[in-house]
Amino acid sequence: MTTRRTLNTALLLAGLGLSAPALALDAPTTRPILTVSGKVAAKNAGDTARFDMKMIEALPQHSFTTSTPWFDKPVKFTGPLLSDVLAAVKASGTTIGAVAINDYKINIPMTDVNKYKVIVARLLDDKPMPVREKGPLFVVFPFDSAAELRTSTYYERSIWQLKALDVQ
């Protein structure tokens, strides 16, 4: 009985060891559009995690329509929750430094990510966003869902042309 239990335990541990690589973050197969660094446990490019658009599309997608200061009418944003992107890289930290293509930088508290349904939008009114139109990725808060979000603090945290996140 002890030998059988030892054998079963050994097989279970071997099986877990074989499945561990499946939990790792896959490498991008096309041009990376987002790099996540800092306090991340799942990496696929040295000390960072890189995502191509296919990887962003593979995450659970969410949508909301909201008014913004940048468009003259409410628009629909679609993409993964920022919390899902951070979960994919096993992020642990209290602040996310977000950087745009033009090197605009803003810090987003992790409490915002947990409190609001912040989206890393890849679609605007169901269409991909080119760089000229704030794309390809745009961090957006659901401004119409809470009055406190309709302030300069949260508008500034909504960074378009997102290229990198640094978890601290």
matplotlib code that plots the C-alpha trace (Angstrom):
import matplotlib.pyplot as plt

x = [0.0, 2.8, 4.6, 1.3, 0.8, 4.4, 4.0, 0.7, 2.3, 5.3, 3.0, 0.9, 4.0, 5.4, 2.1, 2.1, 5.6, 4.7, 1.7, 3.7, 5.0, 1.4, 0.8, 3.6, 2.8, 3.1, 5.5, 4.0, 3.8, 3.5, 4.8, 4.5, 2.3, 2.4, 5.3, 4.7, 7.6, 8.3, 6.7, 5.4, 5.9, 4.9, 7.4, 8.1, 10.9, 13.7, 12.5, 9.3, 6.1, 5.2, 1.8, 0.9, -2.6, -3.6, -2.7, -4.8, -7.7, -7.4, -8.1, -11.7, -13.3, -15.5, -17.3, -18.9, -20.2, -19.2, -18.8, -15.2, -13.6, -12.0, -15.1, -18.2, -20.6, -20.5, -18.4, -18.1, -14.8, -13.9, -10.9, -9.7, -10.0, -6.7, -7.0, -7.1, -3.9, -2.2, -3.5, -2.0, 1.4, 0.8, 1.4, 1.8, 2.2, 0.5, 1.1, 1.1, 3.3, 1.7, 3.7, 2.4, 4.1, 4.9, 6.4, 3.6, 3.7, 1.0, 0.7, -2.5, -3.1, -3.8, -6.9, -8.4, -7.9, -9.7, -12.5, -13.4, -13.8, -10.9, -10.5, -7.4, -9.5, -8.5, -11.7, -13.5, -17.2, -16.3, -13.4, -9.6, -8.0, -5.1, -2.3, -3.8, -7.0, -5.6, -4.7, -3.8, -4.4, -6.2, -6.7, -10.2, -12.3, -16.1, -16.6, -20.4, -20.6, -19.5, -19.3, -15.9, -14.5, -15.5, -12.5, -9.1, -7.5, -9.1, -9.0, -5.2, -5.0, -6.8, -3.7, -4.0, -1.4, -0.4, 2.9, 4.1, 3.1, 5.5, 4.1, 5.6]
y = [0.0, 2.4, 1.6, 2.3, 5.6, 6.6, 5.7, 7.6, 10.7, 10.5, 10.2, 13.2, 15.3, 14.3, 15.2, 18.6, 19.2, 18.4, 20.7, 23.7, 25.0, 25.2, 27.8, 30.0, 33.0, 32.1, 34.1, 36.6, 35.2, 38.6, 42.1, 42.8, 45.8, 45.8, 45.1, 44.5, 44.7, 45.0, 42.8, 40.1, 36.3, 35.1, 36.3, 35.4, 37.8, 38.0, 40.0, 41.1, 39.9, 40.9, 40.7, 40.8, 41.7, 38.0, 37.6, 40.6, 39.3, 35.9, 37.4, 37.7, 40.7, 43.3, 46.3, 49.5, 52.7, 55.9, 59.6, 60.9, 64.4, 63.2, 62.3, 64.4, 61.5, 58.4, 55.6, 51.9, 50.5, 46.8, 44.9, 42.9, 44.2, 45.7, 43.3, 40.3, 41.6, 41.8, 38.4, 36.9, 38.0, 37.2, 40.8, 41.9, 45.4, 48.6, 50.9, 50.5, 52.9, 53.2, 54.6, 55.7, 55.6, 59.3, 58.5, 60.1, 58.4, 58.1, 56.0, 54.0, 52.7, 49.0, 50.0, 51.6, 48.3, 46.4, 48.9, 49.8, 47.8, 49.5, 48.2, 48.0, 48.9, 47.5, 48.4, 51.7, 51.3, 47.7, 48.8, 48.5, 51.8, 52.9, 54.9, 58.1, 57.4, 56.8, 53.1, 50.4, 50.2, 52.7, 52.3, 53.5, 53.9, 53.5, 57.3, 57.2, 54.5, 56.8, 60.5, 60.3, 59.0, 62.2, 64.2, 65.1, 62.5, 59.7, 61.3, 61.6, 57.9, 57.0, 56.6, 56.1, 54.6, 52.4, 50.6, 49.5, 48.8, 48.7, 47.1, 48.4]
z = [0.0, 0.9, -2.4, -4.4, -2.6, -3.3, -6.9, -7.2, -5.6, -7.9, -11.0, -9.7, -9.2, -12.6, -14.2, -12.5, -13.7, -17.3, -17.2, -15.7, -19.1, -20.4, -17.7, -19.1, -21.3, -24.9, -27.1, -29.6, -33.2, -34.8, -34.0, -30.2, -29.4, -25.6, -23.2, -19.5, -17.1, -13.4, -10.8, -13.2, -12.8, -16.3, -18.9, -22.5, -23.5, -20.9, -18.0, -19.7, -21.1, -24.6, -26.3, -29.9, -31.0, -31.3, -27.6, -26.7, -28.7, -27.0, -23.6, -22.5, -24.3, -22.6, -24.0, -22.7, -24.2, -22.5, -23.0, -23.2, -23.6, -26.8, -28.9, -29.5, -28.7, -26.5, -28.1, -27.6, -26.4, -26.6, -25.3, -22.3, -18.8, -17.6, -14.7, -17.2, -18.9, -15.5, -14.4, -17.6, -16.5, -12.9, -11.8, -8.2, -7.3, -6.2, -9.2, -12.9, -14.9, -18.4, -21.3, -24.7, -28.1, -27.7, -24.3, -22.3, -18.9, -16.2, -13.0, -12.5, -9.0, -8.8, -6.7, -9.8, -11.7, -9.0, -8.4, -12.0, -15.1, -16.9, -20.5, -22.6, -25.7, -29.1, -30.8, -31.1, -32.2, -33.2, -35.5, -34.8, -33.8, -36.0, -34.3, -35.8, -33.9, -30.5, -31.2, -31.4, -27.6, -25.3, -21.6, -20.9, -17.7, -17.8, -17.3, -17.4, -14.6, -11.7, -11.2, -9.6, -12.9, -14.8, -13.5, -14.9, -12.7, -14.5, -17.9, -17.5, -16.6, -19.8, -21.9, -25.7, -28.0, -25.1, -25.6, -22.2, -18.6, -15.7, -12.6, -9.3]

ax = plt.figure().add_subplot(projection="3d")
ax.plot(x, y, z, "-o")
ax.set_aspect("equal")
plt.show()
